[in-house]
Amino acid sequence: MATYQLFCLDQSNHITARYDFDADDDGAAIAFAKSRFPESACEIWELGRRVALLPAQQTA
C-alpha cells in the first residue's frame, strides 16, 4: 500500500484542495479520485512521481 496525494485544480490549474490517502496501486488511486471528485480536475502524486492528471468529467 502506498500513500498518494490528490490535488484538485480550478480552471486555471491552481490547487484548490489537497487530500492524502492510501491505495493499493496506481489504478486504485485513480479510481478513488474519479469516484470522489468527478467534477474536479485532479493531479495524483505518489512521492515525487505524478501518477495521473485527470480532467473534470463532463456532466450531462
CHARMM-style PDB file with segment names, atoms N, HN, CA, C and O in Angstrom:
ATOM      1  N   MET     1       0.855  -1.166   0.000  1.00  0.00      PROA
ATOM      2  CA  MET     1       0.000   0.000   0.000  1.00  0.00      PROA
ATOM      3  C   MET     1       0.902   1.231   0.000  1.00  0.00      PROA
ATOM      4  O   MET     1       1.935   1.263   0.668  1.00  0.00      PROA
ATOM      5  N   ALA     2       0.494   2.231  -0.755  1.00  0.00      PROA
ATOM      6  HN  ALA     2      -0.345   2.205  -1.298  1.00  0.00      PROA
ATOM      7  CA  ALA     2       1.270   3.464  -0.861  1.00  0.00      PROA
ATOM      8  C   ALA     2       0.393   4.654  -0.478  1.00  0.00      PROA
ATOM      9  O   ALA     2      -0.834   4.590  -0.558  1.00  0.00      PROA
ATOM     10  N   THR     3       1.039   5.729  -0.064  1.00  0.00      PROA
ATOM     11  HN  THR     3       2.036   5.780   0.001  1.00  0.00      PROA
ATOM     12  CA  THR     3       0.335   6.969   0.238  1.00  0.00      PROA
ATOM     13  C   THR     3       0.399   7.874  -0.977  1.00  0.00      PROA
ATOM     14  O   THR     3       1.468   8.106  -1.542  1.00  0.00      PROA
ATOM     15  N   TYR     4      -0.758   8.381  -1.371  1.00  0.00      PROA
ATOM     16  HN  TYR     4      -1.627   8.192  -0.913  1.00  0.00      PROA
ATOM     17  CA  TYR     4      -0.884   9.252  -2.539  1.00  0.00      PROA
ATOM     18  C   TYR     4      -1.365  10.623  -2.089  1.00  0.00      PROA
ATOM     19  O   TYR     4      -1.981  10.766  -1.033  1.00  0.00      PROA
ATOM     20  N   GLN     5      -1.076  11.625  -2.904  1.00  0.00      PROA
ATOM     21  HN  GLN     5      -0.575  11.509  -3.762  1.00  0.00      PROA
ATOM     22  CA  GLN     5      -1.599  12.966  -2.707  1.00  0.00      PROA
ATOM     23  C   GLN     5      -2.466  13.297  -3.918  1.00  0.00      PROA
ATOM     24  O   GLN     5      -2.065  13.087  -5.063  1.00  0.00      PROA
ATOM     25  N   LEU     6      -3.649  13.813  -3.648  1.00  0.00      PROA
ATOM     26  HN  LEU     6      -3.975  13.984  -2.718  1.00  0.00      PROA
ATOM     27  CA  LEU     6      -4.561  14.217  -4.702  1.00  0.00      PROA
ATOM     28  C   LEU     6      -4.729  15.725  -4.604  1.00  0.00      PROA
ATOM     29  O   LEU     6      -5.058  16.249  -3.539  1.00  0.00      PROA
ATOM     30  N   PHE     7      -4.508  16.417  -5.698  1.00  0.00      PROA
ATOM     31  HN  PHE     7      -4.240  15.992  -6.563  1.00  0.00      PROA
ATOM     32  CA  PHE     7      -4.658  17.864  -5.752  1.00  0.00      PROA
ATOM     33  C   PHE     7      -5.812  18.191  -6.692  1.00  0.00      PROA
ATOM     34  O   PHE     7      -5.774  17.835  -7.869  1.00  0.00      PROA
ATOM     35  N   CYS     8      -6.834  18.865  -6.180  1.00  0.00      PROA
ATOM     36  HN  CYS     8      -6.865  19.155  -5.224  1.00  0.00      PROA
ATOM     37  CA  CYS     8      -7.933  19.338  -7.013  1.00  0.00      PROA
ATOM     38  C   CYS     8      -7.518  20.675  -7.611  1.00  0.00      PROA
ATOM     39  O   CYS     8      -6.917  21.508  -6.933  1.00  0.00      PROA
ATOM     40  N   LEU     9      -7.841  20.873  -8.878  1.00  0.00      PROA
ATOM     41  HN  LEU     9      -8.329  20.197  -9.429  1.00  0.00      PROA
ATOM     42  CA  LEU     9      -7.410  22.060  -9.608  1.00  0.00      PROA
ATOM     43  C   LEU     9      -8.612  22.858 -10.105  1.00  0.00      PROA
ATOM     44  O   LEU     9      -9.647  22.286 -10.448  1.00  0.00      PROA
ATOM     45  N   ASP    10      -8.467  24.186 -10.141  1.00  0.00      PROA
ATOM     46  HN  ASP    10      -7.627  24.650  -9.863  1.00  0.00      PROA
ATOM     47  CA  ASP    10      -9.511  25.007 -10.732  1.00  0.00      PROA
ATOM     48  C   ASP    10      -9.260  25.149 -12.236  1.00  0.00      PROA
ATOM     49  O   ASP    10      -8.358  24.505 -12.771  1.00  0.00      PROA
ATOM     50  N   GLN    11     -10.028  25.967 -12.909  1.00  0.00      PROA
ATOM     51  HN  GLN    11     -10.761  26.491 -12.474  1.00  0.00      PROA
ATOM     52  CA  GLN    11      -9.916  26.100 -14.364  1.00  0.00      PROA
ATOM     53  C   GLN    11      -8.596  26.722 -14.799  1.00  0.00      PROA
ATOM     54  O   GLN    11      -8.206  26.595 -15.959  1.00  0.00      PROA
ATOM     55  N   SER    12      -7.903  27.396 -13.878  1.00  0.00      PROA
ATOM     56  HN  SER    12      -8.220  27.499 -12.936  1.00  0.00      PROA
ATOM     57  CA  SER    12      -6.593  27.977 -14.182  1.00  0.00      PROA
ATOM     58  C   SER    12      -5.453  27.073 -13.719  1.00  0.00      PROA
ATOM     59  O   SER    12      -4.292  27.480 -13.708  1.00  0.00      PROA
ATOM     60  N   ASN    13      -5.797  25.846 -13.339  1.00  0.00      PROA
ATOM     61  HN  ASN    13      -6.741  25.515 -13.348  1.00  0.00      PROA
ATOM     62  CA  ASN    13      -4.842  24.853 -12.839  1.00  0.00      PROA
ATOM     63  C   ASN    13      -4.167  25.255 -11.537  1.00  0.00      PROA
ATOM     64  O   ASN    13      -3.033  24.852 -11.277  1.00  0.00      PROA
ATOM     65  N   HSD    14      -4.851  26.044 -10.719  1.00  0.00      PROA
ATOM     66  HN  HSD    14      -5.772  26.371 -10.930  1.00  0.00      PROA
ATOM     67  CA  HSD    14      -4.379  26.356  -9.383  1.00  0.00      PROA
ATOM     68  C   HSD    14      -4.966  25.331  -8.417  1.00  0.00      PROA
ATOM     69  O   HSD    14      -6.117  24.918  -8.561  1.00  0.00      PROA
ATOM     70  N   ILE    15      -4.179  24.931  -7.449  1.00  0.00      PROA
ATOM     71  HN  ILE    15      -3.244  25.267  -7.332  1.00  0.00      PROA
ATOM     72  CA  ILE    15      -4.616  23.942  -6.467  1.00  0.00      PROA
ATOM     73  C   ILE    15      -5.674  24.561  -5.557  1.00  0.00      PROA
ATOM     74  O   ILE    15      -5.471  25.627  -4.977  1.00  0.00      PROA
ATOM     75  N   THR    16      -6.800  23.873  -5.446  1.00  0.00      PROA
ATOM     76  HN  THR    16      -6.965  23.007  -5.918  1.00  0.00      PROA
ATOM     77  CA  THR    16      -7.880  24.336  -4.572  1.00  0.00      PROA
ATOM     78  C   THR    16      -8.035  23.461  -3.333  1.00  0.00      PROA
ATOM     79  O   THR    16      -8.624  23.892  -2.342  1.00  0.00      PROA
ATOM     80  N   ALA    17      -7.513  22.238  -3.378  1.00  0.00      PROA
ATOM     81  HN  ALA    17      -7.034  21.887  -4.183  1.00  0.00      PROA
ATOM     82  CA  ALA    17      -7.610  21.334  -2.234  1.00  0.00      PROA
ATOM     83  C   ALA    17      -6.570  20.232  -2.378  1.00  0.00      PROA
ATOM     84  O   ALA    17      -6.150  19.896  -3.485  1.00  0.00      PROA
ATOM     85  N   ARG    18      -6.163  19.676  -1.243  1.00  0.00      PROA
ATOM     86  HN  ARG    18      -6.504  19.949  -0.343  1.00  0.00      PROA
ATOM     87  CA  ARG    18      -5.227  18.549  -1.227  1.00  0.00      PROA
ATOM     88  C   ARG    18      -5.784  17.482  -0.294  1.00  0.00      PROA
ATOM     89  O   ARG    18      -6.304  17.779   0.782  1.00  0.00      PROA
ATOM     90  N   TYR    19      -5.663  16.239  -0.732  1.00  0.00      PROA
ATOM     91  HN  TYR    19      -5.241  15.998  -1.606  1.00  0.00      PROA
ATOM     92  CA  TYR    19      -6.087  15.101   0.069  1.00  0.00      PROA
ATOM     93  C   TYR    19      -4.991  14.053   0.034  1.00  0.00      PROA
ATOM     94  O   TYR    19      -4.477  13.723  -1.034  1.00  0.00      PROA
ATOM     95  N   ASP    20      -4.632  13.528   1.196  1.00  0.00      PROA
ATOM     96  HN  ASP    20      -5.049  13.796   2.064  1.00  0.00      PROA
ATOM     97  CA  ASP    20      -3.697  12.415   1.292  1.00  0.00      PROA
ATOM     98  C   ASP    20      -4.516  11.158   1.555  1.00  0.00      PROA
ATOM     99  O   ASP    20      -5.439  11.167   2.370  1.00  0.00      PROA
ATOM    100  N   PHE    21      -4.172  10.082   0.862  1.00  0.00      PROA
ATOM    101  HN  PHE    21      -3.422  10.074   0.201  1.00  0.00      PROA
ATOM    102  CA  PHE    21      -4.911   8.834   1.043  1.00  0.00      PROA
ATOM    103  C   PHE    21      -4.017   7.661   0.678  1.00  0.00      PROA
ATOM    104  O   PHE    21      -3.018   7.825  -0.022  1.00  0.00      PROA
ATOM    105  N   ASP    22      -4.376   6.492   1.148  1.00  0.00      PROA
ATOM    106  HN  ASP    22      -5.187   6.359   1.717  1.00  0.00      PROA
ATOM    107  CA  ASP    22      -3.656   5.260   0.848  1.00  0.00      PROA
ATOM    108  C   ASP    22      -4.420   4.459  -0.191  1.00  0.00      PROA
ATOM    109  O   ASP    22      -5.651   4.414  -0.184  1.00  0.00      PROA
ATOM    110  N   ALA    23      -3.669   3.827  -1.087  1.00  0.00      PROA
ATOM    111  HN  ALA    23      -2.670   3.863  -1.093  1.00  0.00      PROA
ATOM    112  CA  ALA    23      -4.271   2.956  -2.103  1.00  0.00      PROA
ATOM    113  C   ALA    23      -3.311   1.815  -2.392  1.00  0.00      PROA
ATOM    114  O   ALA    23      -2.104   1.932  -2.179  1.00  0.00      PROA
ATOM    115  N   ASP    24      -3.861   0.708  -2.880  1.00  0.00      PROA
ATOM    116  HN  ASP    24      -4.841   0.613  -3.053  1.00  0.00      PROA
ATOM    117  CA  ASP    24      -3.049  -0.467  -3.170  1.00  0.00      PROA
ATOM    118  C   ASP    24      -2.097  -0.248  -4.337  1.00  0.00      PROA
ATOM    119  O   ASP    24      -0.979  -0.764  -4.333  1.00  0.00      PROA
ATOM    120  N   ASP    25      -2.539   0.524  -5.347  1.00  0.00      PROA
ATOM    121  HN  ASP    25      -3.447   0.943  -5.350  1.00  0.00      PROA
ATOM    122  CA  ASP    25      -1.715   0.754  -6.531  1.00  0.00      PROA
ATOM    123  C   ASP    25      -2.233   1.979  -7.274  1.00  0.00      PROA
ATOM    124  O   ASP    25      -3.203   2.606  -6.849  1.00  0.00      PROA
ATOM    125  N   ASP    26      -1.580   2.318  -8.386  1.00  0.00      PROA
ATOM    126  HN  ASP    26      -0.791   1.809  -8.731  1.00  0.00      PROA
ATOM    127  CA  ASP    26      -1.963   3.497  -9.153  1.00  0.00      PROA
ATOM    128  C   ASP    26      -3.400   3.407  -9.654  1.00  0.00      PROA
ATOM    129  O   ASP    26      -4.134   4.395  -9.622  1.00  0.00      PROA
ATOM    130  N   GLY    27      -3.800   2.235 -10.113  1.00  0.00      PROA
ATOM    131  HN  GLY    27      -3.204   1.432 -10.139  1.00  0.00      PROA
ATOM    132  CA  GLY    27      -5.165   2.056 -10.616  1.00  0.00      PROA
ATOM    133  C   GLY    27      -6.206   2.337  -9.544  1.00  0.00      PROA
ATOM    134  O   GLY    27      -7.229   2.965  -9.816  1.00  0.00      PROA
ATOM    135  N   ALA    28      -5.949   1.879  -8.341  1.00  0.00      PROA
ATOM    136  HN  ALA    28      -5.118   1.369  -8.120  1.00  0.00      PROA
ATOM    137  CA  ALA    28      -6.881   2.120  -7.236  1.00  0.00      PROA
ATOM    138  C   ALA    28      -6.902   3.603  -6.860  1.00  0.00      PROA
ATOM    139  O   ALA    28      -7.955   4.136  -6.510  1.00  0.00      PROA
ATOM    140  N   ALA    29      -5.762   4.264  -6.929  1.00  0.00      PROA
ATOM    141  HN  ALA    29      -4.907   3.831  -7.213  1.00  0.00      PROA
ATOM    142  CA  ALA    29      -5.698   5.694  -6.627  1.00  0.00      PROA
ATOM    143  C   ALA    29      -6.488   6.498  -7.658  1.00  0.00      PROA
ATOM    144  O   ALA    29      -7.199   7.438  -7.303  1.00  0.00      PROA
ATOM    145  N   ILE    30      -6.366   6.135  -8.920  1.00  0.00      PROA
ATOM    146  HN  ILE    30      -5.788   5.371  -9.209  1.00  0.00      PROA
ATOM    147  CA  ILE    30      -7.105   6.823  -9.984  1.00  0.00      PROA
ATOM    148  C   ILE    30      -8.605   6.594  -9.820  1.00  0.00      PROA
ATOM    149  O   ILE    30      -9.395   7.528  -9.963  1.00  0.00      PROA
ATOM    150  N   ALA    31      -8.999   5.365  -9.522  1.00  0.00      PROA
ATOM    151  HN  ALA    31      -8.358   4.607  -9.406  1.00  0.00      PROA
ATOM    152  CA  ALA    31     -10.419   5.057  -9.316  1.00  0.00      PROA
ATOM    153  C   ALA    31     -10.986   5.847  -8.140  1.00  0.00      PROA
ATOM    154  O   ALA    31     -12.115   6.333  -8.206  1.00  0.00      PROA
ATOM    155  N   PHE    32     -10.214   5.977  -7.071  1.00  0.00      PROA
ATOM    156  HN  PHE    32      -9.297   5.583  -7.018  1.00  0.00      PROA
ATOM    157  CA  PHE    32     -10.645   6.755  -5.912  1.00  0.00      PROA
ATOM    158  C   PHE    32     -10.899   8.201  -6.311  1.00  0.00      PROA
ATOM    159  O   PHE    32     -11.940   8.767  -5.975  1.00  0.00      PROA
ATOM    160  N   ALA    33      -9.961   8.796  -7.020  1.00  0.00      PROA
ATOM    161  HN  ALA    33      -9.116   8.336  -7.292  1.00  0.00      PROA
ATOM    162  CA  ALA    33     -10.103  10.201  -7.420  1.00  0.00      PROA
ATOM    163  C   ALA    33     -11.309  10.396  -8.332  1.00  0.00      PROA
ATOM    164  O   ALA    33     -12.067  11.351  -8.162  1.00  0.00      PROA
ATOM    165  N   LYS    34     -11.489   9.514  -9.282  1.00  0.00      PROA
ATOM    166  HN  LYS    34     -10.873   8.738  -9.421  1.00  0.00      PROA
ATOM    167  CA  LYS    34     -12.622   9.635 -10.211  1.00  0.00      PROA
ATOM    168  C   LYS    34     -13.960   9.499  -9.493  1.00  0.00      PROA
ATOM    169  O   LYS    34     -14.924  10.180  -9.842  1.00  0.00      PROA
ATOM    170  N   SER    35     -14.022   8.629  -8.498  1.00  0.00      PROA
ATOM    171  HN  SER    35     -13.239   8.076  -8.215  1.00  0.00      PROA
ATOM    172  CA  SER    35     -15.289   8.416  -7.803  1.00  0.00      PROA
ATOM    173  C   SER    35     -15.593   9.506  -6.783  1.00  0.00      PROA
ATOM    174  O   SER    35     -16.757   9.859  -6.588  1.00  0.00      PROA
ATOM    175  N   ARG    36     -14.579  10.037  -6.135  1.00  0.00      PROA
ATOM    176  HN  ARG    36     -13.634   9.750  -6.292  1.00  0.00      PROA
ATOM    177  CA  ARG    36     -14.790  11.038  -5.082  1.00  0.00      PROA
ATOM    178  C   ARG    36     -14.852  12.466  -5.588  1.00  0.00      PROA
ATOM    179  O   ARG    36     -15.519  13.305  -4.983  1.00  0.00      PROA
ATOM    180  N   PHE    37     -14.163  12.763  -6.700  1.00  0.00      PROA
ATOM    181  HN  PHE    37     -13.621  12.081  -7.192  1.00  0.00      PROA
ATOM    182  CA  PHE    37     -14.064  14.138  -7.185  1.00  0.00      PROA
ATOM    183  C   PHE    37     -14.307  14.217  -8.690  1.00  0.00      PROA
ATOM    184  O   PHE    37     -13.454  14.723  -9.419  1.00  0.00      PROA
ATOM    185  N   PRO    38     -15.450  13.727  -9.171  1.00  0.00      PROA
ATOM    186  CA  PRO    38     -15.671  13.703 -10.619  1.00  0.00      PROA
ATOM    187  C   PRO    38     -15.795  15.089 -11.246  1.00  0.00      PROA
ATOM    188  O   PRO    38     -15.509  15.258 -12.431  1.00  0.00      PROA
ATOM    189  N   GLU    39     -16.216  16.078 -10.466  1.00  0.00      PROA
ATOM    190  HN  GLU    39     -16.449  15.941  -9.503  1.00  0.00      PROA
ATOM    191  CA  GLU    39     -16.432  17.417 -11.014  1.00  0.00      PROA
ATOM    192  C   GLU    39     -15.152  18.254 -11.051  1.00  0.00      PROA
ATOM    193  O   GLU    39     -15.157  19.366 -11.579  1.00  0.00      PROA
ATOM    194  N   SER    40     -14.063  17.732 -10.498  1.00  0.00      PROA
ATOM    195  HN  SER    40     -14.059  16.829 -10.069  1.00  0.00      PROA
ATOM    196  CA  SER    40     -12.813  18.483 -10.424  1.00  0.00      PROA
ATOM    197  C   SER    40     -11.732  17.862 -11.292  1.00  0.00      PROA
ATOM    198  O   SER    40     -11.637  16.640 -11.411  1.00  0.00      PROA
ATOM    199  N   ALA    41     -10.926  18.715 -11.892  1.00  0.00      PROA
ATOM    200  HN  ALA    41     -11.004  19.707 -11.795  1.00  0.00      PROA
ATOM    201  CA  ALA    41      -9.679  18.235 -12.492  1.00  0.00      PROA
ATOM    202  C   ALA    41      -8.743  17.929 -11.327  1.00  0.00      PROA
ATOM    203  O   ALA    41      -8.705  18.669 -10.344  1.00  0.00      PROA
ATOM    204  N   CYS    42      -7.995  16.846 -11.439  1.00  0.00      PROA
ATOM    205  HN  CYS    42      -8.025  16.245 -12.237  1.00  0.00      PROA
ATOM    206  CA  CYS    42      -7.141  16.415 -10.331  1.00  0.00      PROA
ATOM    207  C   CYS    42      -5.783  15.943 -10.830  1.00  0.00      PROA
ATOM    208  O   CYS    42      -5.659  15.400 -11.928  1.00  0.00      PROA
ATOM    209  N   GLU    43      -4.778  16.159 -10.007  1.00  0.00      PROA
ATOM    210  HN  GLU    43      -4.879  16.600  -9.115  1.00  0.00      PROA
ATOM    211  CA  GLU    43      -3.480  15.520 -10.187  1.00  0.00      PROA
ATOM    212  C   GLU    43      -3.303  14.554  -9.034  1.00  0.00      PROA
ATOM    213  O   GLU    43      -3.654  14.852  -7.892  1.00  0.00      PROA
ATOM    214  N   ILE    44      -2.753  13.390  -9.350  1.00  0.00      PROA
ATOM    215  HN  ILE    44      -2.468  13.148 -10.278  1.00  0.00      PROA
ATOM    216  CA  ILE    44      -2.455  12.402  -8.325  1.00  0.00      PROA
ATOM    217  C   ILE    44      -0.951  12.194  -8.318  1.00  0.00      PROA
ATOM    218  O   ILE    44      -0.332  11.981  -9.361  1.00  0.00      PROA
ATOM    219  N   TRP    45      -0.372  12.260  -7.120  1.00  0.00      PROA
ATOM    220  HN  TRP    45      -0.874  12.433  -6.273  1.00  0.00      PROA
ATOM    221  CA  TRP    45       1.070  12.085  -6.947  1.00  0.00      PROA
ATOM    222  C   TRP    45       1.344  10.992  -5.928  1.00  0.00      PROA
ATOM    223  O   TRP    45       0.579  10.794  -4.985  1.00  0.00      PROA
ATOM    224  N   GLU    46       2.447  10.287  -6.135  1.00  0.00      PROA
ATOM    225  HN  GLU    46       3.069  10.448  -6.902  1.00  0.00      PROA
ATOM    226  CA  GLU    46       2.954   9.327  -5.166  1.00  0.00      PROA
ATOM    227  C   GLU    46       4.435   9.648  -5.015  1.00  0.00      PROA
ATOM    228  O   GLU    46       5.234   9.441  -5.928  1.00  0.00      PROA
ATOM    229  N   LEU    47       4.778  10.161  -3.831  1.00  0.00      PROA
ATOM    230  HN  LEU    47       4.129  10.329  -3.089  1.00  0.00      PROA
ATOM    231  CA  LEU    47       6.112  10.728  -3.586  1.00  0.00      PROA
ATOM    232  C   LEU    47       6.371  11.826  -4.613  1.00  0.00      PROA
ATOM    233  O   LEU    47       5.567  12.753  -4.711  1.00  0.00      PROA
ATOM    234  N   GLY    48       7.451  11.764  -5.378  1.00  0.00      PROA
ATOM    235  HN  GLY    48       8.104  11.011  -5.299  1.00  0.00      PROA
ATOM    236  CA  GLY    48       7.754  12.794  -6.364  1.00  0.00      PROA
ATOM    237  C   GLY    48       7.320  12.444  -7.770  1.00  0.00      PROA
ATOM    238  O   GLY    48       7.770  13.067  -8.732  1.00  0.00      PROA
ATOM    239  N   ARG    49       6.450  11.452  -7.903  1.00  0.00      PROA
ATOM    240  HN  ARG    49       6.085  10.945  -7.122  1.00  0.00      PROA
ATOM    241  CA  ARG    49       6.036  10.955  -9.224  1.00  0.00      PROA
ATOM    242  C   ARG    49       4.581  11.304  -9.483  1.00  0.00      PROA
ATOM    243  O   ARG    49       3.693  10.943  -8.709  1.00  0.00      PROA
ATOM    244  N   ARG    50       4.347  12.017 -10.593  1.00  0.00      PROA
ATOM    245  HN  ARG    50       5.067  12.310 -11.221  1.00  0.00      PROA
ATOM    246  CA  ARG    50       2.956  12.285 -10.953  1.00  0.00      PROA
ATOM    247  C   ARG    50       2.383  11.024 -11.573  1.00  0.00      PROA
ATOM    248  O   ARG    50       2.889  10.524 -12.578  1.00  0.00      PROA
ATOM    249  N   VAL    51       1.335  10.525 -10.973  1.00  0.00      PROA
ATOM    250  HN  VAL    51       0.924  10.932 -10.157  1.00  0.00      PROA
ATOM    251  CA  VAL    51       0.688   9.292 -11.404  1.00  0.00      PROA
ATOM    252  C   VAL    51      -0.293   9.574 -12.532  1.00  0.00      PROA
ATOM    253  O   VAL    51      -0.336   8.845 -13.523  1.00  0.00      PROA
ATOM    254  N   ALA    52      -1.090  10.648 -12.378  1.00  0.00      PROA
ATOM    255  HN  ALA    52      -1.055  11.241 -11.573  1.00  0.00      PROA
ATOM    256  CA  ALA    52      -2.123  10.933 -13.380  1.00  0.00      PROA
ATOM    257  C   ALA    52      -2.568  12.379 -13.285  1.00  0.00      PROA
ATOM    258  O   ALA    52      -2.501  13.005 -12.228  1.00  0.00      PROA
ATOM    259  N   LEU    53      -3.020  12.888 -14.411  1.00  0.00      PROA
ATOM    260  HN  LEU    53      -3.074  12.379 -15.270  1.00  0.00      PROA
ATOM    261  CA  LEU    53      -3.716  14.165 -14.496  1.00  0.00      PROA
ATOM    262  C   LEU    53      -5.093  13.837 -15.040  1.00  0.00      PROA
ATOM    263  O   LEU    53      -5.230  13.410 -16.186  1.00  0.00      PROA
ATOM    264  N   LEU    54      -6.111  14.037 -14.220  1.00  0.00      PROA
ATOM    265  HN  LEU    54      -5.999  14.384 -13.288  1.00  0.00      PROA
ATOM    266  CA  LEU    54      -7.476  13.669 -14.594  1.00  0.00      PROA
ATOM    267  C   LEU    54      -8.293  14.911 -14.876  1.00  0.00      PROA
ATOM    268  O   LEU    54      -8.404  15.782 -14.013  1.00  0.00      PROA
ATOM    269  N   PRO    55      -8.867  15.015 -16.062  1.00  0.00      PROA
ATOM    270  CA  PRO    55      -9.738  16.159 -16.341  1.00  0.00      PROA
ATOM    271  C   PRO    55     -11.060  16.011 -15.601  1.00  0.00      PROA
ATOM    272  O   PRO    55     -11.460  14.903 -15.245  1.00  0.00      PROA
ATOM    273  N   ALA    56     -11.733  17.127 -15.374  1.00  0.00      PROA
ATOM    274  HN  ALA    56     -11.408  18.027 -15.663  1.00  0.00      PROA
ATOM    275  CA  ALA    56     -13.069  17.067 -14.780  1.00  0.00      PROA
ATOM    276  C   ALA    56     -13.988  16.317 -15.731  1.00  0.00      PROA
ATOM    277  O   ALA    56     -13.916  16.491 -16.948  1.00  0.00      PROA
ATOM    278  N   GLN    57     -14.846  15.486 -15.170  1.00  0.00      PROA
ATOM    279  HN  GLN    57     -14.904  15.345 -14.182  1.00  0.00      PROA
ATOM    280  CA  GLN    57     -15.782  14.743 -16.003  1.00  0.00      PROA
ATOM    281  C   GLN    57     -16.917  15.656 -16.402  1.00  0.00      PROA
ATOM    282  O   GLN    57     -17.416  16.440 -15.595  1.00  0.00      PROA
ATOM    283  N   GLN    58     -17.317  15.547 -17.646  1.00  0.00      PROA
ATOM    284  HN  GLN    58     -16.911  14.910 -18.301  1.00  0.00      PROA
ATOM    285  CA  GLN    58     -18.416  16.349 -18.164  1.00  0.00      PROA
ATOM    286  C   GLN    58     -19.739  15.840 -17.615  1.00  0.00      PROA
ATOM    287  O   GLN    58     -19.975  14.633 -17.565  1.00  0.00      PROA
ATOM    288  N   THR    59     -20.597  16.761 -17.204  1.00  0.00      PROA
ATOM    289  HN  THR    59     -20.405  17.741 -17.244  1.00  0.00      PROA
ATOM    290  CA  THR    59     -21.931  16.370 -16.732  1.00  0.00      PROA
ATOM    291  C   THR    59     -22.947  16.667 -17.818  1.00  0.00      PROA
ATOM    292  O   THR    59     -22.830  17.645 -18.557  1.00  0.00      PROA
ATOM    293  N   ALA    60     -23.932  15.812 -17.896  1.00  0.00      PROA
ATOM    294  HN  ALA    60     -24.027  15.018 -17.296  1.00  0.00      PROA
ATOM    295  CA  ALA    60     -24.953  15.961 -18.937  1.00  0.00      PROA
ATOM    296  C   ALA    60     -26.087  16.817 -18.480  1.00  0.00      PROA
ATOM    297  OT1 ALA    60     -27.032  17.044 -19.235  1.00  0.00      PROA
TER     298      ALA     60
END
